[in-house]
Structures are given as C-alpha cells and as structure tokens.
C-alpha cells in the first residue's frame, strides 16, 4: 500500500502556500487541482528525484512547460 506524502507548494496565481497530499502512484503524471484559496486551476507534475523522494512541480495555464 502506498503512503501519501505531504508537500508544501505555492499557488502560481495567488502565491498562497498550500499543503497537498501526493500519492506515489501519481509519479510521472500530470493533473489539475483548483487552488483552495483563489480557485484557479493549478497544474501538477509529480516526479521522482534522484534520491527517490517525490517532487512536485506546479504551474499555471499561462506557463509553458
């Protein structure tokens, strides 16, 4: 069973710090969640770092990735 990892991110729109739960099975996946503060869609990219730790990159629809 995979354990969820808590990560702190900054909303690319309003800059608010948010704690999000990341599922390790989402590794190498992209998905969208709305900001809990400004309700704009945040794009999430979950990947695995060199040390095996989950990394989360967030960006707005305006950012090209």
C-alpha atoms as an extended CHARMM CRD file, in Angstrom:
* protein
*
        65  EXT
         1         1  UNK       CA              0.0000000000        0.0000000000        0.0000000000  PROA      1               0.0000000000
         2         2  UNK       CA              1.3530000000        3.4330000000       -0.9830000000  PROA      2               0.0000000000
         3         3  UNK       CA              1.5330000000        6.1150000000        1.6540000000  PROA      3               0.0000000000
         4         4  UNK       CA              0.5660000000        9.6620000000        0.7740000000  PROA      4               0.0000000000
         5         5  UNK       CA              3.2950000000       12.2930000000        1.0260000000  PROA      5               0.0000000000
         6         6  UNK       CA              2.5220000000       15.7960000000        2.2500000000  PROA      6               0.0000000000
         7         7  UNK       CA              4.1850000000       18.5640000000        0.2350000000  PROA      7               0.0000000000
         8         8  UNK       CA              4.0210000000       22.3320000000        0.5350000000  PROA      8               0.0000000000
         9         9  UNK       CA              3.5250000000       24.2300000000       -2.7280000000  PROA      9               0.0000000000
        10        10  UNK       CA              2.9450000000       27.8400000000       -3.7200000000  PROA      10              0.0000000000
        11        11  UNK       CA             -0.0580000000       28.6700000000       -5.8970000000  PROA      11              0.0000000000
        12        12  UNK       CA              1.2680000000       30.0300000000       -9.2130000000  PROA      12              0.0000000000
        13        13  UNK       CA             -1.6360000000       32.5070000000       -9.2920000000  PROA      13              0.0000000000
        14        14  UNK       CA             -2.0940000000       33.9550000000       -5.7960000000  PROA      14              0.0000000000
        15        15  UNK       CA              1.1710000000       32.8070000000       -4.1830000000  PROA      15              0.0000000000
        16        16  UNK       CA             -0.5820000000       31.2520000000       -1.1720000000  PROA      16              0.0000000000
        17        17  UNK       CA              1.3260000000       28.3570000000        0.4660000000  PROA      17              0.0000000000
        18        18  UNK       CA             -0.7260000000       25.1580000000        0.3800000000  PROA      18              0.0000000000
        19        19  UNK       CA             -0.1210000000       21.7150000000        1.8560000000  PROA      19              0.0000000000
        20        20  UNK       CA             -1.1350000000       18.9940000000       -0.5820000000  PROA      20              0.0000000000
        21        21  UNK       CA             -1.1530000000       15.2060000000       -0.3290000000  PROA      21              0.0000000000
        22        22  UNK       CA              0.6620000000       13.4090000000       -3.1440000000  PROA      22              0.0000000000
        23        23  UNK       CA              0.0750000000        9.7610000000       -3.9930000000  PROA      23              0.0000000000
        24        24  UNK       CA              3.3130000000        7.9750000000       -5.0120000000  PROA      24              0.0000000000
        25        25  UNK       CA              1.3510000000        6.1270000000       -7.7080000000  PROA      25              0.0000000000
        26        26  UNK       CA              0.9350000000        9.5400000000       -9.4190000000  PROA      26              0.0000000000
        27        27  UNK       CA              4.6820000000        9.5920000000      -10.2190000000  PROA      27              0.0000000000
        28        28  UNK       CA              5.3530000000       10.8040000000      -13.7890000000  PROA      28              0.0000000000
        29        29  UNK       CA              1.7500000000       12.0030000000      -14.0220000000  PROA      29              0.0000000000
        30        30  UNK       CA              0.2340000000       15.4270000000      -14.6410000000  PROA      30              0.0000000000
        31        31  UNK       CA             -3.0910000000       16.5270000000      -13.2270000000  PROA      31              0.0000000000
        32        32  UNK       CA             -5.0260000000       19.6710000000      -12.2890000000  PROA      32              0.0000000000
        33        33  UNK       CA             -6.4000000000       20.7090000000       -8.8880000000  PROA      33              0.0000000000
        34        34  UNK       CA             -8.0700000000       24.0050000000       -8.0620000000  PROA      34              0.0000000000
        35        35  UNK       CA             -6.3400000000       26.3060000000       -5.5720000000  PROA      35              0.0000000000
        36        36  UNK       CA             -8.0770000000       26.1540000000       -2.1970000000  PROA      36              0.0000000000
        37        37  UNK       CA             -7.7640000000       29.9490000000       -1.8830000000  PROA      37              0.0000000000
        38        38  UNK       CA             -8.2930000000       31.5560000000       -5.3230000000  PROA      38              0.0000000000
        39        39  UNK       CA             -9.9840000000       28.5600000000       -7.0410000000  PROA      39              0.0000000000
        40        40  UNK       CA             -7.8190000000       28.8120000000      -10.1840000000  PROA      40              0.0000000000
        41        41  UNK       CA             -6.5900000000       25.5590000000      -11.7860000000  PROA      41              0.0000000000
        42        42  UNK       CA             -3.0820000000       24.5230000000      -10.7100000000  PROA      42              0.0000000000
        43        43  UNK       CA             -1.2310000000       22.0980000000      -12.9820000000  PROA      43              0.0000000000
        44        44  UNK       CA              0.7160000000       19.4780000000      -11.0100000000  PROA      44              0.0000000000
        45        45  UNK       CA              3.6100000000       17.4130000000      -12.3280000000  PROA      45              0.0000000000
        46        46  UNK       CA              4.7320000000       14.6410000000       -9.9700000000  PROA      46              0.0000000000
        47        47  UNK       CA              8.1610000000       13.0900000000      -10.4740000000  PROA      47              0.0000000000
        48        48  UNK       CA             10.7550000000       11.1570000000       -8.5350000000  PROA      48              0.0000000000
        49        49  UNK       CA             14.0380000000       12.8040000000       -7.5800000000  PROA      49              0.0000000000
        50        50  UNK       CA             17.4770000000       11.1910000000       -7.7550000000  PROA      50              0.0000000000
        51        51  UNK       CA             17.1700000000       10.2200000000       -4.0870000000  PROA      51              0.0000000000
        52        52  UNK       CA             13.7980000000        8.5370000000       -4.6610000000  PROA      52              0.0000000000
        53        53  UNK       CA             11.8160000000       11.3140000000       -2.9900000000  PROA      53              0.0000000000
        54        54  UNK       CA              8.6670000000       12.5850000000       -4.6850000000  PROA      54              0.0000000000
        55        55  UNK       CA              8.9660000000       16.0310000000       -6.2370000000  PROA      55              0.0000000000
        56        56  UNK       CA              6.0430000000       18.2540000000       -7.2030000000  PROA      56              0.0000000000
        57        57  UNK       CA              6.2250000000       20.9990000000       -9.8080000000  PROA      57              0.0000000000
        58        58  UNK       CA              3.2520000000       23.3570000000      -10.0960000000  PROA      58              0.0000000000
        59        59  UNK       CA              2.4800000000       25.8230000000      -12.8370000000  PROA      59              0.0000000000
        60        60  UNK       CA             -0.3780000000       27.9020000000      -14.2110000000  PROA      60              0.0000000000
        61        61  UNK       CA             -2.1320000000       27.5330000000      -17.5570000000  PROA      61              0.0000000000
        62        62  UNK       CA             -0.1660000000       30.6020000000      -18.6930000000  PROA      62              0.0000000000
        63        63  UNK       CA              3.1900000000       28.9160000000      -18.0850000000  PROA      63              0.0000000000
        64        64  UNK       CA              4.6320000000       26.7960000000      -20.8560000000  PROA      64              0.0000000000
        65        65  UNK       CA              6.2040000000       23.6130000000      -19.5440000000  PROA      65              0.0000000000
